[in-house]
Amino acid sequence: MKRTAAYTAVPITVLDMGALSGKTTIVTGGTSGMGEAVAMKFSSEGSNIIISGRDSGRGEAIAGKKGNSSIHFVCGDAGDPETNKCLVESAIDRFGRVDCLVLCAGKLGIGKITEITVEEWQETVNLNLNAVFYLLKYAIPVMQKNGSGTIVIIGSVAAFHAFPAHPAYCASKGALVSLVRQVALDYGPQIRINLLCPAQVDTPLLHESVRAFENPQSIISETENRLPLKRLGKPDDIAEAAFFLASERSSWITGSVLTIDGGFLCT
């Protein structure tokens, strides 16, 4: 009699389908740089994605990319409370829930205190700080109804290190350290929130920032050579760290600051 090999069924686990399978993530500033990398990484891990940005062409192009989940684009300014309300409503309408937030939108606001205009200061603080408040205000109650949620805010090493002519940027990024600790205290254990602070990452924002320096043509290469790891960060470096903080792999981490800087703060 011919014998057949025994077959053992192997159950499909959540990790097989992606560590964020079935979840929904809102990513602000998701049309370029770190935000785009975060959106694609989280999509590859199975999360449905709502991205926001002001460039409708870029947003629709990213939403059209084939990943392991659905990506939906909402055009709007993250500094507008109504845009943030719309992001949460879109997530609920399309996917029925909000599980993760990754807040990547940001503005430099270059100019010394005596040089920067009042309008530029207000716009920078609004996008870097107030926009975080807006999205958390509308999203946290939905997460609480779900029973859990994770939040990752993209800050900056500018919270701990002064840069020439960046007062609005440094002040607004510094404020996020205290805000994250406060939210962790007020909304744990259901909600986890952490701050991810990159240094020089090769994005359009980095190349815009060099105009504040006396040597804009050489400052990037000089910085790269000064870093212990001898390279600029890549958007994917930040996306991987954001994924770790948003997933259950960091389940005992909240109210914390993770610097991802190639060793910049060591120099």
C-alpha positions as CSV (number, residue, x, y, z in Angstrom):
1,M,0.0,0.0,0.0
2,K,1.3,3.4,-1.0
3,R,1.9,5.6,2.0
4,T,1.4,9.4,1.9
5,A,3.4,11.9,3.8
6,A,1.6,13.3,6.9
7,Y,0.3,16.8,6.6
8,T,0.2,19.1,9.6
9,A,-1.8,22.3,9.3
10,V,0.1,25.4,10.5
11,P,-2.2,28.1,11.8
12,I,-1.8,31.6,10.3
13,T,-0.9,34.0,13.0
14,V,-1.3,37.7,13.2
15,L,2.5,38.1,12.6
16,D,2.3,36.0,9.4
17,M,-0.2,38.5,8.1
18,G,1.7,41.6,9.4
19,A,2.2,42.9,12.9
20,L,-0.4,45.6,12.3
21,S,-2.9,43.5,10.4
22,G,-6.5,44.7,10.8
23,K,-5.5,48.0,12.3
24,T,-5.9,51.6,11.0
25,T,-3.2,54.2,11.2
26,I,-3.4,58.0,10.6
27,V,-0.2,59.5,9.3
28,T,0.1,63.3,9.0
29,G,2.7,64.8,6.7
30,G,2.4,61.5,4.8
31,T,3.1,62.8,1.3
32,S,6.9,62.9,1.4
33,G,10.0,62.1,3.4
34,M,9.6,60.4,6.8
35,G,5.8,60.5,6.6
36,E,5.7,58.7,3.3
37,A,8.2,56.1,4.5
38,V,6.0,55.5,7.6
39,A,2.9,55.1,5.6
40,M,4.5,52.5,3.3
41,K,6.1,50.6,6.2
42,F,2.9,50.4,8.2
43,S,1.0,49.4,5.0
44,S,3.5,46.5,4.5
45,E,2.7,45.4,8.0
46,G,-1.0,45.2,7.2
47,S,-2.4,48.4,8.6
48,N,-5.0,50.4,6.7
49,I,-3.6,53.9,6.2
50,I,-5.1,57.4,6.2
51,I,-2.5,60.0,5.1
52,S,-2.7,63.7,5.1
53,G,-0.8,66.4,3.3
54,R,-1.3,69.6,1.2
55,D,0.0,68.2,-2.1
56,S,-2.9,66.5,-3.6
57,G,-0.9,65.1,-6.5
58,R,1.7,63.5,-4.2
59,G,-1.1,62.2,-1.9
60,E,-3.1,60.6,-4.6
61,A,0.1,59.0,-6.1
62,I,1.0,57.4,-2.7
63,A,-2.6,56.3,-2.2
64,G,-2.4,54.5,-5.5
65,K,0.6,52.5,-4.6
66,K,0.0,48.8,-4.1
67,G,0.8,47.6,-0.6
68,N,-0.6,45.0,1.8
69,S,-3.5,47.3,2.8
70,S,-5.6,50.2,1.7
71,I,-4.2,53.7,1.7
72,H,-6.5,56.7,1.6
73,F,-5.4,60.4,1.2
74,V,-7.1,63.4,2.8
75,C,-5.9,66.7,1.4
76,G,-5.6,69.4,4.1
77,D,-3.4,71.4,6.4
78,A,-2.5,69.5,9.6
79,G,-2.4,72.9,11.4
80,D,-6.2,73.2,10.9
81,P,-8.4,71.6,13.5
82,E,-11.0,70.7,10.9
83,T,-8.4,68.7,8.9
84,N,-7.7,66.6,11.9
85,K,-11.3,66.1,12.7
86,C,-11.7,65.0,9.0
87,L,-8.8,62.5,9.3
88,V,-10.5,60.8,12.2
89,E,-13.9,60.8,10.6
90,S,-12.4,59.4,7.4
91,A,-10.7,56.6,9.3
92,I,-14.0,55.6,11.0
93,D,-16.0,55.9,7.8
94,R,-13.6,53.8,5.7
95,F,-12.2,51.3,8.2
96,G,-14.4,51.6,11.3
97,R,-11.6,52.4,13.8
98,V,-8.5,54.3,14.7
99,D,-5.6,52.3,16.3
100,C,-2.4,54.2,15.6
101,L,-1.3,57.8,15.0
102,V,2.0,58.8,13.6
103,L,2.3,62.6,13.5
104,C,5.0,63.6,11.0
105,A,3.9,67.1,9.7
106,G,6.4,69.8,10.6
107,K,7.7,73.3,9.7
108,L,11.1,74.9,10.3
109,G,10.3,78.6,10.8
110,I,13.8,79.8,10.2
111,G,14.9,83.1,11.6
112,K,16.4,84.4,14.9
113,I,14.0,85.8,17.5
114,T,14.5,89.4,16.3
115,E,14.2,88.4,12.6
116,I,11.3,85.9,12.4
117,T,7.9,87.4,11.7
118,V,5.1,86.9,14.2
119,E,3.2,85.1,11.4
120,E,6.0,82.7,10.7
121,W,6.5,82.0,14.5
122,Q,2.8,81.3,14.9
123,E,2.6,79.0,11.8
124,T,5.6,77.0,13.0
125,V,4.3,76.5,16.5
126,N,0.9,75.7,15.1
127,L,2.0,73.0,12.8
128,N,4.7,71.5,15.1
129,L,2.7,71.6,18.4
130,N,-0.9,72.7,18.1
131,A,-1.5,70.2,15.3
132,V,-0.5,67.4,17.6
133,F,-3.1,68.6,20.2
134,Y,-5.8,68.8,17.5
135,L,-5.3,65.2,16.3
136,L,-4.9,63.7,19.8
137,K,-8.1,65.6,20.9
138,Y,-10.2,64.0,18.2
139,A,-8.5,60.6,18.0
140,I,-8.0,59.6,21.6
141,P,-11.7,59.2,22.4
142,V,-12.1,56.8,19.4
143,M,-9.1,54.8,20.6
144,Q,-10.6,54.6,24.1
145,K,-13.8,53.1,22.6
146,N,-11.6,50.5,20.8
147,G,-10.0,49.7,24.2
148,S,-6.4,50.6,23.1
149,G,-4.3,52.8,20.9
150,T,-0.7,53.8,20.1
151,I,0.7,57.2,19.2
152,V,4.1,58.1,17.8
153,I,5.0,61.7,17.4
154,I,8.0,62.6,15.2
155,G,9.9,65.2,17.1
156,S,13.6,66.2,16.7
157,V,16.9,66.3,18.4
158,A,16.2,70.1,18.3
159,A,14.3,69.4,21.5
160,F,17.7,69.0,23.1
161,H,20.2,70.9,20.9
162,A,20.1,74.5,19.6
163,F,20.5,75.2,15.9
164,P,21.3,78.5,14.4
165,A,18.2,80.6,13.7
166,H,15.7,77.8,14.6
167,P,14.0,79.3,17.7
168,A,10.4,78.5,16.8
169,Y,11.4,75.0,15.6
170,C,13.5,74.2,18.7
171,A,10.8,75.6,21.1
172,S,7.9,73.7,19.5
173,K,9.9,70.4,19.4
174,G,11.0,70.8,23.0
175,A,7.4,71.2,24.1
176,L,6.5,67.8,22.7
177,V,8.7,66.1,25.3
178,S,6.4,67.4,28.1
179,L,3.2,66.8,26.1
180,V,4.1,63.2,25.5
181,R,4.7,62.5,29.2
182,Q,1.5,64.2,30.1
183,V,-0.6,62.2,27.7
184,A,1.1,59.0,28.8
185,L,0.1,59.8,32.4
186,D,-3.5,60.9,31.6
187,Y,-4.5,58.1,29.2
188,G,-2.5,55.0,30.2
189,P,-2.9,52.0,30.2
190,Q,-5.2,52.1,27.2
191,I,-3.2,54.6,25.2
192,R,0.6,54.4,24.7
193,I,2.4,57.4,23.3
194,N,6.1,58.0,22.6
195,L,8.3,60.7,21.0
196,L,10.7,59.8,18.2
197,C,13.5,62.4,17.8
198,P,15.6,62.1,14.6
199,A,18.6,64.1,13.8
200,Q,19.7,64.8,10.2
201,V,17.5,62.7,7.9
202,D,17.9,63.0,4.1
203,T,14.5,64.7,3.4
204,P,13.4,67.9,1.7
205,L,13.1,69.5,5.1
206,L,16.8,68.9,5.9
207,H,17.9,70.6,2.6
208,E,15.6,73.5,3.3
209,S,17.1,73.9,6.8
210,V,20.7,74.5,5.6
211,R,19.9,78.0,4.5
212,A,20.0,79.0,8.2
213,F,23.8,78.2,8.2
214,E,26.7,80.3,7.0
215,N,28.0,77.4,4.9
216,P,24.8,75.9,3.4
217,Q,26.7,74.2,0.5
218,S,28.9,72.2,2.8
219,I,27.1,71.8,6.1
220,I,25.3,68.6,5.2
221,S,28.5,66.8,4.2
222,E,30.3,68.2,7.2
223,T,27.6,67.0,9.5
224,E,27.6,63.5,7.9
225,N,31.3,63.2,8.4
226,R,31.0,64.3,12.0
227,L,28.4,61.7,13.0
228,P,29.8,58.6,14.6
229,L,27.9,56.5,12.1
230,K,29.2,58.6,9.2
231,R,25.9,58.9,7.3
232,L,22.7,60.8,7.2
233,G,19.5,59.1,8.4
234,K,17.2,57.7,5.8
235,P,13.4,58.0,6.0
236,D,13.2,54.2,6.3
237,D,15.3,54.4,9.5
238,I,12.6,56.5,11.0
239,A,9.8,54.3,9.7
240,E,11.3,51.2,11.3
241,A,11.6,53.0,14.6
242,A,8.1,54.3,14.4
243,F,6.8,50.8,13.6
244,F,8.5,49.4,16.7
245,L,7.0,52.1,18.9
246,A,3.5,51.6,17.4
247,S,3.5,47.8,17.6
248,E,3.2,45.4,20.5
249,R,6.9,44.9,20.4
250,S,7.2,48.0,22.6
251,S,4.2,47.2,24.8
252,W,6.0,48.3,28.0
253,I,7.1,51.7,26.6
254,T,5.1,54.9,27.0
255,G,5.9,58.5,27.7
256,S,9.4,58.0,26.4
257,V,11.8,59.7,24.0
258,L,13.8,57.7,21.5
259,T,16.5,59.6,19.8
260,I,17.5,58.2,16.4
261,D,20.4,60.4,15.4
262,G,23.4,58.4,14.1
263,G,25.1,59.5,17.3
264,F,24.6,63.3,16.8
265,L,24.0,64.0,20.4
266,C,27.3,62.4,21.3
267,T,29.2,65.0,19.3
